[in-house]
């Protein structure tokens, strides 16, 4: 009885191991430039990876019916059915919807204002554009409360 149980268990594990599939690929923008830090997630699971500096990724999916969801800030999300592909190249298209506002927090925590006595600043997009500065940090200077203080003292 124990021997047949072990054989059945071994067959189940082997079947599960062979059903997995590794997918590699590259994520680029509409001009062909790589997108570092793009998210590649197997839909319906918590299985996901981010692309490297050159836009490359490798992910092991559960089966050939898996759907990969590829997203990057400022670009439209794409869903790709894996099928029998082992190498997938995706070119993301820019999202034409304009960003309305940016919320900057000191440590990346979002807090309710009255709970911890934390503060936050809201800077409108047109204020940043009107500043004419070369970088986002420079254009936020003086507009976001205590932003400069946190940047100086964070190192």
Secondary structure, 3 states (H helix, E strand, C coil): CHHHHHHHHHHHHHHHHHHCEEEEEEEECCCCCECCCCEEEECCCCCEEECCCCCEEEEEECCCCCEEEEECCCECCEEEECCCCCEEEEECCECCCCCCEEEECCCCCCCCHHHHCCCCEEEEHHHHHHHCCCCHHHHHCCCCCCHHHHHHHCC
